[in-house]
Amino acid sequence: MELSSFPRIFFHGPSGKGRGSRGSLMIVWLKIIHILAVSIWMAGLVSLPGLYVQRAHVADRDALYRLQRMVRFSYVVFVSPAAFVAVASGIGLIFARETFTSWMSAKLVLVGVLVVIHTLTGLVIIRLFEEGQVYPVWRFIGATAFALVMIVGVLYFVLAKPDFEFADLLPAALSEPGALRPIADSINPWASP
């Protein structure tokens, strides 16, 4: 993609999918909102585990209370609303741009994993500040690295837009009509008619 074609693609998408001036303006604002919200959400997912590690270095109850307030405030006031806005504006963009492609499906799988990471982050906050709890450094490294890998994966699918088919990635039996029935029957404890 040429740099000179960037404004056209940003406003109208590839092959001029613009919907007139109002539709184009709506898409531009949705993209701006989406990019800002995603940036805040991803920054939170990467930075919060670093705050969790500080739990082990807290000297007294007042410092623990301040750390807990800061972590909860960050999660509740910034990261969670940004996640909601990012997902909502992303859904809006999918339908506004009619982006029903395999790379978008793969990106949505990774976004689903990021939503699970976000939820687990909230559960960590609830348990971390109970008496005697700490967040080990190995978990900090693992959580941060995993979130970064998912974020880079999302960026890859958004920027590269690779052309592939999911059917090529799955076993052949899963792409045949009725192929799930024998699998389901083998794990179902009740006989089916």
MDTraj code that builds the backbone (N, CA, C; nanometers):
import mdtraj as md
import numpy as np

residues = "MET GLU LEU SER SER PHE PRO ARG ILE PHE PHE HIS GLY PRO SER GLY LYS GLY ARG GLY SER ARG GLY SER LEU MET ILE VAL TRP LEU LYS ILE ILE HIS ILE LEU ALA VAL SER ILE TRP MET ALA GLY LEU VAL SER LEU PRO GLY LEU TYR VAL GLN ARG ALA HIS VAL ALA ASP ARG ASP ALA LEU TYR ARG LEU GLN ARG MET VAL ARG PHE SER TYR VAL VAL PHE VAL SER PRO ALA ALA PHE VAL ALA VAL ALA SER GLY ILE GLY LEU ILE PHE ALA ARG GLU THR PHE THR SER TRP MET SER ALA LYS LEU VAL LEU VAL GLY VAL LEU VAL VAL ILE HIS THR LEU THR GLY LEU VAL ILE ILE ARG LEU PHE GLU GLU GLY GLN VAL TYR PRO VAL TRP ARG PHE ILE GLY ALA THR ALA PHE ALA LEU VAL MET ILE VAL GLY VAL LEU TYR PHE VAL LEU ALA LYS PRO ASP PHE GLU PHE ALA ASP LEU LEU PRO ALA ALA LEU SER GLU PRO GLY ALA LEU ARG PRO ILE ALA ASP SER ILE ASN PRO TRP ALA SER PRO".split()
xyz = np.array([
    [0.0852, -0.1174, 0.0000],
    [0.0000, 0.0000, 0.0000],
    [0.0891, 0.1228, 0.0000],
    [0.0603, 0.2169, -0.0855],
    [0.1358, 0.3400, -0.0913],
    [0.0929, 0.4312, 0.0219],
    [0.1864, 0.5154, 0.0662],
    [0.1549, 0.6102, 0.1711],
    [0.0534, 0.7125, 0.1227],
    [0.0597, 0.7494, -0.0044],
    [-0.0341, 0.8493, -0.0577],
    [-0.1775, 0.7959, -0.0623],
    [-0.1952, 0.6662, -0.0636],
    [-0.3304, 0.6105, -0.0674],
    [-0.3896, 0.5921, 0.0712],
    [-0.3109, 0.6212, 0.1770],
    [-0.3596, 0.6014, 0.3132],
    [-0.4856, 0.6820, 0.3440],
    [-0.4897, 0.8152, 0.3134],
    [-0.6133, 0.8887, 0.3464],
    [-0.7363, 0.8314, 0.2756],
    [-0.7226, 0.7901, 0.1485],
    [-0.8370, 0.7351, 0.0774],
    [-0.8852, 0.6069, 0.1432],
    [-0.7920, 0.5207, 0.1812],
    [-0.8290, 0.3937, 0.2438],
    [-0.8897, 0.4184, 0.3814],
    [-0.8360, 0.5164, 0.4555],
    [-0.8893, 0.5452, 0.5891],
    [-1.0337, 0.5941, 0.5793],
    [-1.0619, 0.6823, 0.4835],
    [-1.1953, 0.7392, 0.4721],
    [-1.2931, 0.6485, 0.3982],
    [-1.2480, 0.5830, 0.2915],
    [-1.3402, 0.5080, 0.2068],
    [-1.3178, 0.3586, 0.2059],
    [-1.2064, 0.3125, 0.2591],
    [-1.1774, 0.1711, 0.2582],
    [-1.1244, 0.1266, 0.1231],
    [-1.0798, 0.0020, 0.1163],
    [-1.0306, -0.0475, -0.0114],
    [-1.1426, -0.0509, -0.1139],
    [-1.1095, -0.0237, -0.2344],
    [-1.2005, -0.0247, -0.3501],
    [-1.3188, 0.0695, -0.3330],
    [-1.2975, 0.1809, -0.2613],
    [-1.3981, 0.2874, -0.2545],
    [-1.5304, 0.2465, -0.1961],
    [-1.5316, 0.1814, -0.0786],
    [-1.6565, 0.1376, -0.0170],
    [-1.7254, 0.2504, 0.0590],
    [-1.6953, 0.3751, 0.0282],
    [-1.7546, 0.4879, 0.0997],
    [-1.9052, 0.4910, 0.0825],
    [-1.9760, 0.5464, 0.1776],
    [-2.1216, 0.5518, 0.1735],
    [-2.1684, 0.6964, 0.1580],
    [-2.0925, 0.7786, 0.0883],
    [-2.1270, 0.9195, 0.0813],
    [-2.0570, 0.9928, 0.1943],
    [-2.0761, 1.1228, 0.2008],
    [-2.0013, 1.2023, 0.2986],
    [-2.0426, 1.1716, 0.4423],
    [-2.1733, 1.1505, 0.4681],
    [-2.2153, 1.1198, 0.6052],
    [-2.1665, 0.9836, 0.6494],
    [-2.1754, 0.8852, 0.5607],
    [-2.1286, 0.7512, 0.5944],
    [-1.9788, 0.7489, 0.6161],
    [-1.9058, 0.8210, 0.5331],
    [-1.7601, 0.8272, 0.5477],
    [-1.7224, 0.8930, 0.6785],
    [-1.7910, 1.0016, 0.7133],
    [-1.7604, 1.0717, 0.8371],
    [-1.7907, 0.9839, 0.9585],
    [-1.8999, 0.9099, 0.9521],
    [-1.9325, 0.8191, 1.0620],
    [-1.8240, 0.7122, 1.0783],
    [-1.7771, 0.6579, 0.9682],
    [-1.6730, 0.5556, 0.9735],
    [-1.5442, 0.6137, 1.0289],
    [-1.5106, 0.7361, 0.9900],
    [-1.3898, 0.8005, 1.0429],
    [-1.3992, 0.8160, 1.1933],
    [-1.5132, 0.8642, 1.2432],
    [-1.5287, 0.8814, 1.3877],
    [-1.5294, 0.7472, 1.4604],
    [-1.5923, 0.6474, 1.4015],
    [-1.5884, 0.5141, 1.4626],
    [-1.4455, 0.4617, 1.4705],
    [-1.3673, 0.4833, 1.3648],
    [-1.2282, 0.4378, 1.3660],
    [-1.1470, 0.5114, 1.4704],
    [-1.1658, 0.6433, 1.4813],
    [-1.0919, 0.7214, 1.5812],
    [-1.1274, 0.6739, 1.7217],
    [-1.2563, 0.6591, 1.7480],
    [-1.3000, 0.6117, 1.8799],
    [-1.2457, 0.4718, 1.9064],
    [-1.2519, 0.3853, 1.8059],
    [-1.2055, 0.2474, 1.8215],
    [-1.0552, 0.2430, 1.8516],
    [-0.9777, 0.3187, 1.7767],
    [-0.8326, 0.3180, 1.7975],
    [-0.7966, 0.3732, 1.9352],
    [-0.8618, 0.4814, 1.9774],
    [-0.8345, 0.5370, 2.1111],
    [-0.8727, 0.4382, 2.2214],
    [-0.9905, 0.3779, 2.2088],
    [-1.0362, 0.2840, 2.3118],
    [-0.9473, 0.1598, 2.3166],
    [-0.9104, 0.1068, 2.1999],
    [-0.8226, -0.0103, 2.1955],
    [-0.6876, 0.0230, 2.2587],
    [-0.6355, 0.1417, 2.2310],
    [-0.5066, 0.1816, 2.2882],
    [-0.5106, 0.1843, 2.4398],
    [-0.6161, 0.2423, 2.4951],
    [-0.6290, 0.2481, 2.6416],
    [-0.6472, 0.1079, 2.6986],
    [-0.7311, 0.0266, 2.6345],
    [-0.7572, -0.1087, 2.6838],
    [-0.6304, -0.1929, 2.6821],
    [-0.5582, -0.1915, 2.5721],
    [-0.4364, -0.2733, 2.5616],
    [-0.3284, -0.2240, 2.6580],
    [-0.3167, -0.0923, 2.6731],
    [-0.2199, -0.0387, 2.7696],
    [-0.2534, -0.0866, 2.9102],
    [-0.3806, -0.0922, 2.9422],
    [-0.4213, -0.1410, 3.0738],
    [-0.3909, -0.2887, 3.0929],
    [-0.4203, -0.3698, 2.9905],
    [-0.3931, -0.5134, 3.0019],
    [-0.2443, -0.5428, 3.0180],
    [-0.1603, -0.4587, 2.9575],
    [-0.0156, -0.4799, 2.9674],
    [0.0397, -0.4233, 3.0977],
    [-0.0149, -0.3124, 3.1453],
    [0.0444, -0.2463, 3.2621],
    [-0.0092, -0.2950, 3.3971],
    [-0.1316, -0.3433, 3.4026],
    [-0.1871, -0.3845, 3.5320],
    [-0.1078, -0.4954, 3.6011],
    [-0.0593, -0.5981, 3.5308],
    [0.0219, -0.6981, 3.6008],
    [0.1464, -0.6388, 3.6675],
    [0.2008, -0.5321, 3.6111],
    [0.3146, -0.4648, 3.6746],
    [0.2761, -0.4028, 3.8080],
    [0.1523, -0.3547, 3.8158],
    [0.1053, -0.3021, 3.9439],
    [0.0792, -0.4144, 4.0438],
    [0.0359, -0.5293, 3.9951],
    [0.0097, -0.6425, 4.0844],
    [0.1370, -0.6870, 4.1568],
    [0.2485, -0.6834, 4.0856],
    [0.3755, -0.7271, 4.1445],
    [0.4128, -0.6379, 4.2629],
    [0.3699, -0.5132, 4.2598],
    [0.4018, -0.4197, 4.3681],
    [0.3388, -0.4623, 4.5012],
    [0.2407, -0.5498, 4.4952],
    [0.1730, -0.5981, 4.6170],
    [0.2721, -0.6606, 4.7138],
    [0.3731, -0.7282, 4.6630],
    [0.4718, -0.7947, 4.7496],
    [0.5640, -0.6950, 4.8188],
    [0.5729, -0.5736, 4.7680],
    [0.6658, -0.4747, 4.8218],
    [0.5986, -0.3694, 4.9081],
    [0.4716, -0.3899, 4.9405],
    [0.3987, -0.2927, 5.0211],
    [0.4377, -0.3097, 5.1673],
    [0.4714, -0.1974, 5.2303],
    [0.5238, -0.2024, 5.3672],
    [0.4143, -0.2032, 5.4738],
    [0.3111, -0.1219, 5.4590],
    [0.2092, -0.1127, 5.5641],
    [0.0691, -0.1120, 5.5035],
    [-0.0309, -0.1082, 5.5905],
    [-0.1711, -0.1159, 5.5479],
    [-0.2126, 0.0051, 5.4642],
    [-0.1614, 0.1243, 5.5001],
    [-0.1979, 0.2445, 5.4244],
    [-0.1458, 0.2362, 5.2810],
    [-0.0230, 0.1896, 5.2640],
    [0.0340, 0.1755, 5.1302],
    [-0.0426, 0.0678, 5.0513],
    [-0.0819, -0.0396, 5.1201],
    [-0.1599, -0.1447, 5.0552],
    [-0.2948, -0.0897, 5.0091],
    [-0.3574, -0.0111, 5.0960],
    [-0.4867, 0.0478, 5.0616],
    [-0.4735, 0.1424, 4.9419],
    [-0.3681, 0.2238, 4.9372],
    [-0.3456, 0.3156, 4.8258],
    [-0.3224, 0.2384, 4.6955],
    [-0.2422, 0.1305, 4.7033],
    [-0.2178, 0.0487, 4.5845],
    [-0.3470, -0.0155, 4.5359],
    [-0.4267, -0.0680, 4.6287],
    [-0.5533, -0.1304, 4.5915],
    [-0.6467, -0.0283, 4.5262],
    [-0.6543, 0.0908, 4.5825],
    [-0.7387, 0.1954, 4.5241],
    [-0.6924, 0.2311, 4.3837],
    [-0.5615, 0.2439, 4.3645],
    [-0.5088, 0.2810, 4.2339],
    [-0.5374, 0.1714, 4.1305],
    [-0.5169, 0.0453, 4.1684],
    [-0.5397, -0.0656, 4.0755],
    [-0.6876, -0.0760, 4.0409],
    [-0.7727, -0.0717, 4.1409],
    [-0.9171, -0.0815, 4.1149],
    [-0.9674, 0.0375, 4.0343],
    [-0.9185, 0.1569, 4.0660],
    [-0.9582, 0.2760, 3.9920],
    [-0.9175, 0.2636, 3.8456],
    [-0.7961, 0.2191, 3.8212],
    [-0.7486, 0.2028, 3.6833],
    [-0.8359, 0.1043, 3.6077],
    [-0.8670, -0.0079, 3.6726],
    [-0.9450, -0.1128, 3.6060],
    [-1.0899, -0.0690, 3.5833],
    [-1.1516, -0.0109, 3.6848],
    [-1.2942, 0.0205, 3.6771],
    [-1.3218, 0.1479, 3.5972],
    [-1.2365, 0.2485, 3.6114],
    [-1.2643, 0.3774, 3.5490],
    [-1.2047, 0.3897, 3.4084],
    [-1.0890, 0.3285, 3.3842],
    [-1.0244, 0.3444, 3.2542],
    [-1.0309, 0.2184, 3.1673],
    [-0.9787, 0.1074, 3.2190],
    [-0.9582, -0.0116, 3.1354],
    [-1.0910, -0.0769, 3.0955],
    [-1.1808, -0.0981, 3.1894],
    [-1.3079, -0.1638, 3.1559],
    [-1.3956, -0.0809, 3.0623],
    [-1.4160, 0.0485, 3.0868],
    [-1.4929, 0.1265, 2.9889],
    [-1.4265, 0.1303, 2.8504],
    [-1.2939, 0.1379, 2.8485],
    [-1.2240, 0.1370, 2.7199],
    [-1.2469, 0.0046, 2.6476],
    [-1.2473, -0.1061, 2.7212],
    [-1.2741, -0.2367, 2.6602],
    [-1.4143, -0.2400, 2.6007],
    [-1.5111, -0.1891, 2.6747],
    [-1.6491, -0.1875, 2.6265],
    [-1.6612, -0.1018, 2.5007],
    [-1.6031, 0.0177, 2.5032],
    [-1.6098, 0.1078, 2.3874],
    [-1.5350, 0.0471, 2.2686],
    [-1.4203, -0.0177, 2.2947],
    [-1.3434, -0.0798, 2.1865],
    [-1.4249, -0.1902, 2.1184],
    [-1.4873, -0.2753, 2.1976],
    [-1.5667, -0.3845, 2.1402],
    [-1.6904, -0.3284, 2.0687],
    [-1.7586, -0.2335, 2.1300],
    [-1.8798, -0.1771, 2.0686],
    [-1.8475, -0.1036, 1.9393],
    [-1.7434, -0.0212, 1.9402],
    [-1.7082, 0.0516, 1.8179],
    [-1.6547, -0.0444, 1.7116],
    [-1.5866, -0.1505, 1.7541],
    [-1.5403, -0.2515, 1.6591],
    [-1.6557, -0.3219, 1.5914],
    [-1.7579, -0.3552, 1.6691],
    [-1.8780, -0.4179, 1.6107],
    [-1.9442, -0.3210, 1.5135],
    [-1.9513, -0.1938, 1.5527],
    [-2.0073, -0.0938, 1.4625],
    [-1.9298, -0.0837, 1.3327],
    [-1.7977, -0.0881, 1.3423],
    [-1.7139, -0.0816, 1.2219],
    [-1.7312, -0.2040, 1.1332],
    [-1.7457, -0.3202, 1.1941],
    [-1.7656, -0.4420, 1.1142],
    [-1.8892, -0.4272, 1.0264],
    [-1.9973, -0.3785, 1.0851],
    [-2.1210, -0.3662, 1.0076],
    [-2.1195, -0.2443, 0.9157],
    [-2.0564, -0.1352, 0.9585],
    [-2.0499, -0.0166, 0.8730],
    [-1.9627, -0.0408, 0.7504],
    [-1.8551, -0.1156, 0.7680],
    [-1.7617, -0.1419, 0.6578],
    [-1.7905, -0.2746, 0.5876],
    [-1.8846, -0.3522, 0.6416],
    [-1.9181, -0.4829, 0.5851],
    [-1.7932, -0.5704, 0.5712],
    [-1.7211, -0.5814, 0.6805],
    [-1.5957, -0.6576, 0.6819],
    [-1.6231, -0.7986, 0.7333],
    [-1.6739, -0.8830, 0.6476],
    [-1.7050, -1.0204, 0.6845],
    [-1.6060, -1.1121, 0.6142],
    [-1.4809, -1.1108, 0.6594],
    [-1.3750, -1.1871, 0.5946],
    [-1.3103, -1.2815, 0.6950],
    [-1.2275, -1.3715, 0.6447],
    [-1.1633, -1.4694, 0.7330],
    [-1.0626, -1.4031, 0.8265],
    [-0.9902, -1.3010, 0.7817],
    [-0.8947, -1.2359, 0.8712],
    [-0.9678, -1.1655, 0.9850],
    [-1.0864, -1.1116, 0.9574],
    [-1.1634, -1.0465, 1.0646],
    [-1.2118, -1.1508, 1.1652],
    [-1.2496, -1.2678, 1.1178],
    [-1.2905, -1.3747, 1.2086],
    [-1.1749, -1.4166, 1.2983],
    [-1.0556, -1.4286, 1.2398],
    [-0.9382, -1.4647, 1.3190],
    [-0.9059, -1.3556, 1.4199],
    [-0.9197, -1.2312, 1.3791],
    [-0.8962, -1.1199, 1.4708],
    [-0.9963, -1.1246, 1.5865],
    [-1.1211, -1.1559, 1.5560],
    [-1.2233, -1.1618, 1.6608],
    [-1.1969, -1.2751, 1.7599],
    [-1.1370, -1.3839, 1.7138],
    [-1.0968, -1.4910, 1.8059],
    [-0.9939, -1.4369, 1.9049],
    [-0.8956, -1.3631, 1.8545],
    [-0.7933, -1.3055, 1.9432],
    [-0.8537, -1.1994, 2.0354],
    [-0.9485, -1.1213, 1.9860],
    [-1.0168, -1.0236, 2.0709],
    [-1.0936, -1.0965, 2.1809],
    [-1.1535, -1.2097, 2.1483],
    [-1.2202, -1.2912, 2.2502],
    [-1.1236, -1.3368, 2.3576],
    [-1.0033, -1.3757, 2.3185],
    [-0.9004, -1.4139, 2.4159],
    [-0.8634, -1.2927, 2.5019],
    [-0.8547, -1.1746, 2.4411],
    [-0.8248, -1.0532, 2.5187],
    [-0.9378, -1.0210, 2.6167],
    [-1.0608, -1.0485, 2.5800],
    [-1.1734, -1.0284, 2.6719],
    [-1.1611, -1.1246, 2.7907],
    [-1.1203, -1.2491, 2.7651],
    [-1.0984, -1.3443, 2.8742],
    [-0.9852, -1.2957, 2.9641],
    [-0.8760, -1.2471, 2.9054],
    [-0.7658, -1.1920, 2.9853],
    [-0.8162, -1.0757, 3.0697],
    [-0.8987, -0.9911, 3.0111],
    [-0.9552, -0.8770, 3.0839],
    [-1.0375, -0.9242, 3.2039],
    [-1.1203, -1.0251, 3.1821],
    [-1.2031, -1.0785, 3.2906],
    [-1.1164, -1.1397, 3.4005],
    [-1.0156, -1.2164, 3.3617],
    [-0.9254, -1.2762, 3.4608],
    [-0.8494, -1.1685, 3.5374],
    [-0.8177, -1.0594, 3.4709],
    [-0.7514, -0.9474, 3.5373],
    [-0.8399, -0.8927, 3.6486],
    [-0.9681, -0.8790, 3.6212],
    [-1.0610, -0.8330, 3.7246],
    [-1.0691, -0.9295, 3.8418],
    [-1.0666, -1.0591, 3.8136],
    [-1.0701, -1.1583, 3.9213],
    [-0.9422, -1.1543, 4.0049],
    [-0.8288, -1.1278, 3.9402],
    [-0.7025, -1.1157, 4.0142],
    [-0.7104, -0.9978, 4.1098],
    [-0.7674, -0.8868, 4.0647],
    [-0.7783, -0.7687, 4.1504],
    [-0.8605, -0.7998, 4.2745],
    [-0.9660, -0.8759, 4.2589],
    [-1.0513, -0.9098, 4.3733],
    [-0.9734, -0.9914, 4.4766],
    [-0.8968, -1.0898, 4.4307],
    [-0.8277, -1.1805, 4.5238],
    [-0.6932, -1.1286, 4.5715],
    [-0.6274, -1.0463, 4.4919],
    [-0.4902, -1.0069, 4.5208],
    [-0.4754, -0.9301, 4.6512],
    [-0.5740, -0.8535, 4.6883],
    [-0.5588, -0.7674, 4.8044],
    [-0.6162, -0.8284, 4.9320],
    [-0.6426, -0.9575, 4.9291],
    [-0.6768, -1.0279, 5.0523],
    [-0.5488, -1.0511, 5.1316],
    [-0.5634, -1.0784, 5.2576],
    [-0.4483, -1.0965, 5.3464],
    [-0.3583, -1.2101, 5.2985],
    [-0.2284, -1.1825, 5.2882],
    [-0.1283, -1.2832, 5.2555],
    [-0.1129, -1.3153, 5.1076],
    [-0.1854, -1.2494, 5.0193],
    [-0.1766, -1.2769, 4.8762],
    [-0.0618, -1.1974, 4.8137],
    [0.0031, -1.2565, 4.7155],
    [0.1051, -1.1875, 4.6358],
    [0.0885, -1.2297, 4.4901],
    [0.1468, -1.1532, 4.4010],
    [0.1446, -1.1836, 4.2584],
    [0.2876, -1.2144, 4.2177],
    [0.3200, -1.3414, 4.1915],
    [0.4584, -1.3782, 4.1627],
    [0.5103, -1.3157, 4.0331],
    [0.6405, -1.2950, 4.0282],
    [0.7036, -1.2334, 3.9115],
    [0.6842, -1.3202, 3.7875],
    [0.6902, -1.4537, 3.8025],
    [0.6728, -1.5400, 3.6861],
    [0.5342, -1.5225, 3.6249],
    [0.4340, -1.4992, 3.7086],
    [0.2981, -1.4787, 3.6572],
    [0.2884, -1.3427, 3.5872],
    [0.3567, -1.2435, 3.6422],
    [0.3620, -1.1115, 3.5788],
    [0.4225, -1.1221, 3.4391],
    [0.5334, -1.1930, 3.4283],
    [0.6007, -1.2087, 3.2981],
    [0.5111, -1.2868, 3.2020],
    [0.4508, -1.3943, 3.2496],
    [0.3637, -1.4756, 3.1644],
    [0.2399, -1.4000, 3.1186],
    [0.1731, -1.3308, 3.2114],
    [0.0509, -1.2573, 3.1761],
    [0.0808, -1.1437, 3.0788],
    [0.1897, -1.0725, 3.1045],
    [0.2257, -0.9612, 3.0165],
    [0.2658, -1.0123, 2.8783],
    [0.3457, -1.1172, 2.8747],
    [0.3898, -1.1728, 2.7459],
    [0.2709, -1.2273, 2.6667],
    [0.1801, -1.2988, 2.7339],
    [0.0641, -1.3548, 2.6644],
    [-0.0250, -1.2441, 2.6089],
    [-0.0487, -1.1398, 2.6901],
    [-0.1294, -1.0272, 2.6415],
    [-0.0618, -0.9601, 2.5221],
    [0.0696, -0.9437, 2.5292],
    [0.1424, -0.8812, 2.4183],
    [0.1347, -0.9658, 2.2913],
    [0.1434, -1.0970, 2.3053],
    [0.1332, -1.1851, 2.1885],
    [-0.0057, -1.1725, 2.1254],
    [-0.1094, -1.1672, 2.2064],
    [-0.2450, -1.1511, 2.1527],
    [-0.2614, -1.0154, 2.0848],
    [-0.2052, -0.9104, 2.1443],
    [-0.2140, -0.7767, 2.0865],
    [-0.1409, -0.7719, 1.9528],
    [-0.0209, -0.8289, 1.9467],
    [0.0538, -0.8327, 1.8210],
    [-0.0222, -0.9150, 1.7169],
    [-0.0869, -1.0232, 1.7602],
    [-0.1676, -1.1027, 1.6679],
    [-0.2830, -1.0225, 1.6096],
    [-0.3514, -0.9446, 1.6943],
    [-0.4604, -0.8594, 1.6458],
    [-0.4056, -0.7580, 1.5455],
    [-0.2935, -0.6951, 1.5808],
    [-0.2326, -0.5978, 1.4890],
    [-0.1933, -0.6629, 1.3566],
    [-0.1413, -0.7837, 1.3630],
    [-0.1048, -0.8543, 1.2397],
    [-0.2266, -0.8718, 1.1494],
    [-0.3361, -0.9219, 1.2063],
    [-0.4545, -0.9458, 1.1234],
    [-0.5137, -0.8156, 1.0705],
    [-0.5096, -0.7089, 1.1507],
    [-0.5656, -0.5813, 1.1064],
    [-0.4804, -0.5179, 0.9968],
    [-0.3483, -0.5231, 1.0127],
    [-0.2615, -0.4543, 0.9169],
    [-0.2291, -0.5385, 0.7936],
    [-0.2066, -0.6682, 0.8114],
    [-0.1694, -0.7534, 0.6976],
    [-0.2904, -0.8055, 0.6216],
    [-0.4021, -0.8225, 0.6912],
    [-0.5240, -0.8772, 0.6299],
    [-0.4940, -1.0010, 0.5449],
    [-0.4365, -1.1054, 0.6066],
    [-0.3982, -1.2235, 0.5285],
    [-0.5212, -1.2939, 0.4704],
    [-0.5021, -1.3517, 0.3559],
    [-0.6099, -1.4229, 0.2880],
    [-0.5929, -1.5726, 0.3144],
    [-0.6806, -1.6298, 0.3922],
    [-0.6767, -1.7728, 0.4223],
    [-0.8176, -1.8197, 0.4519],
    [-0.8351, -1.9490, 0.4576],
    [-0.9644, -2.0082, 0.4899],
    [-0.9504, -2.0895, 0.6177],
    [-1.0462, -2.0747, 0.7080],
    [-1.0433, -2.1519, 0.8321],
    [-1.0543, -2.3015, 0.8055],
    [-1.1252, -2.3378, 0.7005],
    [-1.1433, -2.4797, 0.6695],
    [-1.0090, -2.5473, 0.6443],
    [-0.9116, -2.4722, 0.5936],
    [-0.7790, -2.5290, 0.5700],
    [-0.7038, -2.5547, 0.6999],
    [-0.7419, -2.4852, 0.8073],
    [-0.6729, -2.4989, 0.9357],
    [-0.7336, -2.6071, 1.0246],
    [-0.8547, -2.6497, 0.9934],
    [-0.9246, -2.7481, 1.0756],
    [-0.9123, -2.8874, 1.0145],
    [-0.9290, -2.9905, 1.0962],
    [-0.9324, -3.1257, 1.0393],
    [-1.0473, -3.1380, 0.9393],
    [-1.0290, -3.2197, 0.8392],
    [-1.1279, -3.2335, 0.7319],
    [-1.2643, -3.2767, 0.7852],
    [-1.2651, -3.3583, 0.8897],
    [-1.3921, -3.4072, 0.9442],
    [-1.4796, -3.2935, 0.9960],
    [-1.4183, -3.1845, 1.0430],
    [-1.4969, -3.0749, 1.0979],
    [-1.5597, -2.9866, 0.9914],
    [-1.5194, -3.0014, 0.8666],
    [-1.5791, -2.9206, 0.7608],
    [-1.6811, -2.9990, 0.6790],
    [-1.7063, -3.1242, 0.7183],
    [-1.8061, -3.2052, 0.6493],
    [-1.9401, -3.1921, 0.7208],
    [-2.0496, -3.1874, 0.6470],
    [-2.1817, -3.1802, 0.7104],
    [-2.2066, -3.3025, 0.7976],
    [-2.2506, -3.2793, 0.9196],
    [-2.2827, -3.3878, 1.0114],
    [-2.1637, -3.4523, 1.0790],
    [-2.0438, -3.3999, 1.0620],
    [-1.9242, -3.4627, 1.1181],
    [-1.9144, -3.4476, 1.2697],
    [-1.9842, -3.3503, 1.3263],
    [-1.9775, -3.3322, 1.4718],
    [-2.0640, -3.4339, 1.5469],
    [-2.1598, -3.4923, 1.4804],
    [-2.2488, -3.5877, 1.5483],
    [-2.1738, -3.7063, 1.6067],
    [-2.0862, -3.7744, 1.5331],
    [-2.0134, -3.8862, 1.5932],
    [-1.9246, -3.8423, 1.7109],
    [-1.8689, -3.7237, 1.7024],
    [-1.7866, -3.6729, 1.8129],
    [-1.8741, -3.6470, 1.9343],
    [-1.9890, -3.5816, 1.9126],
    [-2.0808, -3.5533, 2.0231],
    [-2.1378, -3.6818, 2.0817],
    [-2.1694, -3.7796, 1.9966],
    [-2.2229, -3.9072, 2.0460],
    [-2.1205, -3.9810, 2.1317],
    [-1.9955, -3.9672, 2.0998],
    [-1.8925, -4.0397, 2.1773],
    [-1.8737, -3.9814, 2.3169],
    [-1.9077, -3.8537, 2.3387],
    [-1.8909, -3.7951, 2.4734],
    [-2.0233, -3.7733, 2.5442],
    [-2.1353, -3.7983, 2.4762],
    [-2.2665, -3.7811, 2.5355],
    [-2.3035, -3.9033, 2.6177],
    [-2.3328, -3.8874, 2.7475],
    [-2.3652, -4.0034, 2.8297],
    [-2.5052, -4.0591, 2.8038],
    [-2.5921, -3.9840, 2.7375],
    [-2.7273, -4.0299, 2.7087],
    [-2.7378, -4.0739, 2.5647],
    [-2.8075, -4.1819, 2.5425],
    [-2.8240, -4.2325, 2.4057],
    [-2.9143, -4.1378, 2.3281],
    [-2.8799, -4.1135, 2.2034],
    [-2.9634, -4.0267, 2.1205],
    [-3.0380, -4.1124, 2.0206],
    [-3.1584, -4.0699, 1.9862],
    [-3.2428, -4.1500, 1.8965],
    [-3.1904, -4.1556, 1.7558],
])
top = md.Topology()
chain = top.add_chain()
for i, resn in enumerate(residues, 1):
    res = top.add_residue(resn, chain, resSeq=i)
    for name in ("N", "CA", "C"):
        top.add_atom(name, md.element.get_by_symbol(name[0]), res)
traj = md.Trajectory(xyz[None], top)
